Amino acid sequence: MAQRLALGQLRVEKVRHRNGRCSYTVFDSASGLHPGADWYLSKYAGTGSDRTYAYLLVDHLRWLEHEGLTPESVVFRDLKRYMGAVGAKIPMPYGPRGGWVSAPTRTTLCAGRPPV
């Protein structure tokens, strides 16, 4: 049974190559293959790390979308907030635009769900 996805939803897909190797990449239900993610993950194809990197990349891309940022517009301070949202100890507020966020909200942000 085919899974129907909402527009803008990102997912990790396993790709089987003609030579029998498998690798992982990121697909967007609106546009198909995510070119930036695929370019990055292609360096790690078949290493055993590409699956882990793909899931971490999906979390990061979902956070960018939630924050209204693009990979081109993100700045270092945004990345520090992201690291705080996923549990790193950083000496600054984290979460949506600099406000403190509770642990349950951090969990929903990282899972790609909107906060309640």
FIKOLZA-1660 file (N, C-alpha, C; in steps of 0.1 Angstrom, whole numbers, plus 5000, padded with zeros to 4 digits):
% residues 116
   i   px   py   pz ch aa at
   1 5008 4988 5000  A  M  N
   1 5000 5000 5000  A  M CA
   1 5009 5012 5000  A  M  C
   2 5006 5022 4991  A  A  N
   2 5014 5034 4990  A  A CA
   2 5011 5043 5001  A  A  C
   3 5021 5050 5006  A  Q  N
   3 5018 5060 5017  A  Q CA
   3 5016 5073 5010  A  Q  C
   4 5006 5081 5014  A  R  N
   4 5003 5094 5009  A  R CA
   4 5009 5104 5019  A  R  C
   5 5017 5114 5014  A  L  N
   5 5023 5123 5022  A  L CA
   5 5018 5137 5020  A  L  C
   6 5018 5146 5030  A  A  N
   6 5014 5159 5029  A  A CA
   6 5025 5167 5022  A  A  C
   7 5021 5178 5015  A  L  N
   7 5030 5187 5008  A  L CA
   7 5041 5192 5018  A  L  C
   8 5053 5192 5014  A  G  N
   8 5064 5197 5022  A  G CA
   8 5069 5188 5032  A  G  C
   9 5064 5175 5033  A  Q  N
   9 5069 5166 5042  A  Q CA
   9 5081 5159 5037  A  Q  C
  10 5091 5158 5046  A  L  N
  10 5104 5152 5042  A  L CA
  10 5105 5138 5048  A  L  C
  11 5111 5129 5041  A  R  N
  11 5113 5116 5045  A  R CA
  11 5126 5110 5041  A  R  C
  12 5131 5100 5048  A  V  N
  12 5144 5093 5044  A  V CA
  12 5139 5081 5036  A  V  C
  13 5146 5079 5025  A  E  N
  13 5143 5068 5016  A  E CA
  13 5156 5060 5014  A  E  C
  14 5154 5046 5014  A  K  N
  14 5165 5037 5010  A  K CA
  14 5165 5036 4995  A  K  C
  15 5177 5037 4989  A  V  N
  15 5179 5036 4975  A  V CA
  15 5187 5024 4971  A  V  C
  16 5182 5015 4963  A  R  N
  16 5191 5004 4958  A  R CA
  16 5197 5008 4945  A  R  C
  17 5210 5006 4944  A  H  N
  17 5217 5010 4931  A  H CA
  17 5218 4997 4923  A  H  C
  18 5221 4999 4910  A  R  N
  18 5222 4988 4900  A  R CA
  18 5232 4978 4905  A  R  C
  19 5243 4983 4911  A  N  N
  19 5254 4973 4915  A  N CA
  19 5250 4966 4928  A  N  C
  20 5238 4968 4933  A  G  N
  20 5234 4960 4945  A  G CA
  20 5236 4968 4958  A  G  C
  21 5244 4979 4958  A  R  N
  21 5246 4987 4970  A  R CA
  21 5233 4994 4974  A  R  C
  22 5232 4997 4987  A  C  N
  22 5221 5005 4992  A  C CA
  22 5227 5018 4998  A  C  C
  23 5219 5029 4996  A  S  N
  23 5223 5041 5003  A  S CA
  23 5210 5048 5007  A  S  C
  24 5211 5059 5014  A  Y  N
  24 5199 5066 5019  A  Y CA
  24 5200 5081 5015  A  Y  C
  25 5188 5086 5012  A  T  N
  25 5187 5100 5008  A  T CA
  25 5174 5106 5013  A  T  C
  26 5172 5119 5011  A  V  N
  26 5160 5126 5016  A  V CA
  26 5151 5130 5004  A  V  C
  27 5138 5127 5006  A  F  N
  27 5128 5130 4996  A  F CA
  27 5119 5140 5002  A  F  C
  28 5114 5149 4994  A  D  N
  28 5103 5159 4997  A  D CA
  28 5091 5155 4989  A  D  C
  29 5080 5154 4996  A  S  N
  29 5068 5150 4989  A  S CA
  29 5063 5160 4979  A  S  C
  30 5067 5172 4980  A  A  N
  30 5063 5182 4970  A  A CA
  30 5072 5182 4958  A  A  C
  31 5085 5180 4959  A  S  N
  31 5094 5181 4948  A  S CA
  31 5103 5169 4945  A  S  C
  32 5101 5158 4952  A  G  N
  32 5109 5146 4950  A  G CA
  32 5122 5147 4957  A  G  C
  33 5132 5143 4950  A  L  N
  33 5146 5142 4956  A  L CA
  33 5150 5156 4961  A  L  C
  34 5154 5157 4974  A  H  N
  34 5159 5169 4979  A  H CA
  34 5174 5171 4974  A  H  C
  35 5176 5180 4965  A  P  N
  35 5190 5181 4959  A  P CA
  35 5201 5184 4968  A  P  C
  36 5199 5194 4978  A  G  N
  36 5209 5197 4987  A  G CA
  36 5213 5186 4996  A  G  C
  37 5203 5179 5001  A  A  N
  37 5205 5167 5010  A  A CA
  37 5211 5156 5003  A  A  C
  38 5207 5153 4990  A  D  N
  38 5213 5143 4982  A  D CA
  38 5227 5145 4979  A  D  C
  39 5230 5158 4976  A  W  N
  39 5245 5161 4973  A  W CA
  39 5253 5158 4986  A  W  C
  40 5248 5163 4997  A  Y  N
  40 5256 5161 5010  A  Y CA
  40 5257 5146 5013  A  Y  C
  41 5246 5138 5012  A  L  N
  41 5246 5124 5016  A  L CA
  41 5254 5116 5006  A  L  C
  42 5255 5120 4993  A  S  N
  42 5262 5112 4983  A  S CA
  42 5277 5109 4987  A  S  C
  43 5283 5118 4995  A  K  N
  43 5296 5116 4999  A  K CA
  43 5298 5104 5009  A  K  C
  44 5287 5101 5015  A  Y  N
  44 5287 5090 5025  A  Y CA
  44 5279 5078 5021  A  Y  C
  45 5275 5077 5008  A  A  N
  45 5267 5066 5003  A  A CA
  45 5275 5053 5006  A  A  C
  46 5268 5043 5012  A  G  N
  46 5273 5030 5014  A  G CA
  46 5283 5029 5025  A  G  C
  47 5285 5039 5033  A  T  N
  47 5295 5039 5043  A  T CA
  47 5289 5034 5057  A  T  C
  48 5276 5033 5057  A  G  N
  48 5270 5029 5070  A  G CA
  48 5266 5041 5078  A  G  C
  49 5271 5053 5074  A  S  N
  49 5267 5065 5082  A  S CA
  49 5256 5073 5075  A  S  C
  50 5254 5070 5062  A  D  N
  50 5244 5078 5054  A  D CA
  50 5230 5078 5060  A  D  C
  51 5226 5066 5065  A  R  N
  51 5213 5065 5071  A  R CA
  51 5211 5075 5083  A  R  C
  52 5221 5074 5092  A  T  N
  52 5221 5083 5104  A  T CA
  52 5221 5097 5100  A  T  C
  53 5230 5101 5091  A  Y  N
  53 5231 5115 5086  A  Y CA
  53 5218 5119 5079  A  Y  C
  54 5211 5110 5072  A  A  N
  54 5199 5114 5065  A  A CA
  54 5188 5118 5075  A  A  C
  55 5187 5110 5086  A  Y  N
  55 5177 5113 5096  A  Y CA
  55 5180 5126 5104  A  Y  C
  56 5193 5128 5107  A  L  N
  56 5196 5141 5113  A  L CA
  56 5194 5153 5104  A  L  C
  57 5197 5151 5091  A  L  N
  57 5194 5161 5082  A  L CA
  57 5180 5165 5080  A  L  C
  58 5171 5155 5080  A  V  N
  58 5157 5157 5080  A  V CA
  58 5152 5165 5092  A  V  C
  59 5157 5162 5104  A  D  N
  59 5154 5169 5116  A  D CA
  59 5158 5184 5114  A  D  C
  60 5170 5186 5109  A  H  N
  60 5175 5200 5107  A  H CA
  60 5166 5207 5097  A  H  C
  61 5163 5201 5086  A  L  N
  61 5155 5207 5075  A  L CA
  61 5141 5211 5080  A  L  C
  62 5135 5202 5088  A  R  N
  62 5122 5205 5094  A  R CA
  62 5123 5217 5104  A  R  C
  63 5134 5218 5111  A  W  N
  63 5135 5229 5120  A  W CA
  63 5137 5242 5112  A  W  C
  64 5145 5241 5101  A  L  N
  64 5146 5253 5093  A  L CA
  64 5132 5258 5088  A  L  C
  65 5124 5249 5083  A  E  N
  65 5111 5252 5078  A  E CA
  65 5102 5258 5089  A  E  C
  66 5103 5252 5101  A  H  N
  66 5095 5257 5112  A  H CA
  66 5099 5271 5116  A  H  C
  67 5112 5274 5115  A  E  N
  67 5117 5287 5119  A  E CA
  67 5116 5297 5107  A  E  C
  68 5111 5293 5096  A  G  N
  68 5110 5302 5084  A  G CA
  68 5124 5305 5078  A  G  C
  69 5133 5297 5080  A  L  N
  69 5147 5299 5074  A  L CA
  69 5149 5290 5062  A  L  C
  70 5160 5293 5055  A  T  N
  70 5164 5285 5044  A  T CA
  70 5179 5282 5047  A  T  C
  71 5184 5271 5040  A  P  N
  71 5199 5269 5042  A  P CA
  71 5207 5281 5038  A  P  C
  72 5203 5289 5029  A  E  N
  72 5210 5301 5025  A  E CA
  72 5209 5312 5035  A  E  C
  73 5198 5313 5042  A  S  N
  73 5196 5325 5051  A  S CA
  73 5200 5322 5066  A  S  C
  74 5203 5310 5069  A  V  N
  74 5206 5306 5083  A  V CA
  74 5220 5312 5087  A  V  C
  75 5221 5317 5099  A  V  N
  75 5233 5323 5104  A  V CA
  75 5237 5314 5117  A  V  C
  76 5250 5317 5121  A  F  N
  76 5255 5309 5132  A  F CA
  76 5247 5309 5145  A  F  C
  77 5241 5321 5148  A  R  N
  77 5232 5322 5160  A  R CA
  77 5220 5313 5158  A  R  C
  78 5215 5311 5146  A  D  N
  78 5203 5302 5144  A  D CA
  78 5208 5288 5147  A  D  C
  79 5220 5284 5142  A  L  N
  79 5225 5271 5144  A  L CA
  79 5227 5268 5159  A  L  C
  80 5231 5278 5167  A  K  N
  80 5233 5276 5181  A  K CA
  80 5220 5274 5188  A  K  C
  81 5209 5281 5183  A  R  N
  81 5196 5279 5189  A  R CA
  81 5191 5265 5186  A  R  C
  82 5194 5260 5173  A  Y  N
  82 5190 5246 5169  A  Y CA
  82 5197 5236 5178  A  Y  C
  83 5210 5238 5181  A  M  N
  83 5217 5229 5189  A  M CA
  83 5211 5229 5203  A  M  C
  84 5207 5240 5208  A  G  N
  84 5201 5241 5221  A  G CA
  84 5187 5233 5221  A  G  C
  85 5180 5235 5210  A  A  N
  85 5167 5228 5209  A  A CA
  85 5168 5213 5209  A  A  C
  86 5179 5208 5204  A  V  N
  86 5181 5193 5204  A  V CA
  86 5189 5188 5216  A  V  C
  87 5192 5197 5225  A  G  N
  87 5197 5192 5238  A  G CA
  87 5211 5196 5241  A  G  C
  88 5218 5203 5233  A  A  N
  88 5232 5208 5236  A  A CA
  88 5231 5219 5247  A  A  C
  89 5241 5219 5256  A  K  N
  89 5242 5230 5266  A  K CA
  89 5248 5242 5259  A  K  C
  90 5240 5252 5258  A  I  N
  90 5246 5264 5252  A  I CA
  90 5243 5276 5261  A  I  C
  91 5251 5286 5261  A  P  N
  91 5249 5298 5270  A  P CA
  91 5240 5308 5264  A  P  C
  92 5228 5304 5259  A  M  N
  92 5219 5314 5253  A  M CA
  92 5205 5308 5253  A  M  C
  93 5195 5316 5252  A  P  N
  93 5181 5310 5250  A  P CA
  93 5180 5303 5237  A  P  C
  94 5171 5293 5236  A  Y  N
  94 5170 5285 5224  A  Y CA
  94 5155 5284 5221  A  Y  C
  95 5152 5278 5209  A  G  N
  95 5138 5276 5205  A  G CA
  95 5134 5287 5196  A  G  C
  96 5121 5289 5194  A  P  N
  96 5116 5298 5184  A  P CA
  96 5120 5312 5187  A  P  C
  97 5129 5317 5178  A  R  N
  97 5133 5331 5178  A  R CA
  97 5138 5336 5192  A  R  C
  98 5146 5328 5199  A  G  N
  98 5153 5332 5211  A  G CA
  98 5145 5330 5224  A  G  C
  99 5133 5325 5224  A  G  N
  99 5126 5323 5236  A  G CA
  99 5129 5310 5242  A  G  C
 100 5128 5309 5255  A  W  N
 100 5130 5296 5262  A  W CA
 100 5119 5286 5259  A  W  C
 101 5122 5274 5257  A  V  N
 101 5113 5264 5253  A  V CA
 101 5114 5252 5262  A  V  C
 102 5102 5247 5266  A  S  N
 102 5102 5235 5275  A  S CA
 102 5106 5223 5268  A  S  C
 103 5110 5213 5276  A  A  N
 103 5115 5200 5270  A  A CA
 103 5105 5194 5261  A  A  C
 104 5092 5193 5265  A  P  N
 104 5082 5187 5256  A  P CA
 104 5081 5194 5242  A  P  C
 105 5082 5207 5243  A  T  N
 105 5081 5215 5230  A  T CA
 105 5093 5212 5222  A  T  C
 106 5105 5211 5228  A  R  N
 106 5117 5208 5220  A  R CA
 106 5116 5195 5213  A  R  C
 107 5110 5185 5220  A  T  N
 107 5108 5172 5214  A  T CA
 107 5099 5172 5202  A  T  C
 108 5088 5180 5203  A  T  N
 108 5079 5181 5192  A  T CA
 108 5085 5188 5180  A  T  C
 109 5093 5199 5183  A  L  N
 109 5100 5206 5172  A  L CA
 109 5110 5197 5165  A  L  C
 110 5117 5189 5172  A  C  N
 110 5127 5180 5166  A  C CA
 110 5120 5168 5159  A  C  C
 111 5108 5165 5163  A  A  N
 111 5101 5154 5156  A  A CA
 111 5093 5159 5144  A  A  C
 112 5094 5172 5141  A  G  N
 112 5087 5178 5130  A  G CA
 112 5073 5181 5132  A  G  C
 113 5068 5180 5144  A  R  N
 113 5054 5183 5147  A  R CA
 113 5053 5198 5152  A  R  C
 114 5043 5205 5149  A  P  N
 114 5041 5218 5155  A  P CA
 114 5039 5218 5170  A  P  C
 115 5044 5227 5178  A  P  N
 115 5042 5227 5192  A  P CA
 115 5027 5229 5196  A  P  C
 116 5023 5223 5207  A  V  N
 116 5009 5224 5211  A  V CA
 116 5006 5236 5219  A  V  C
% end
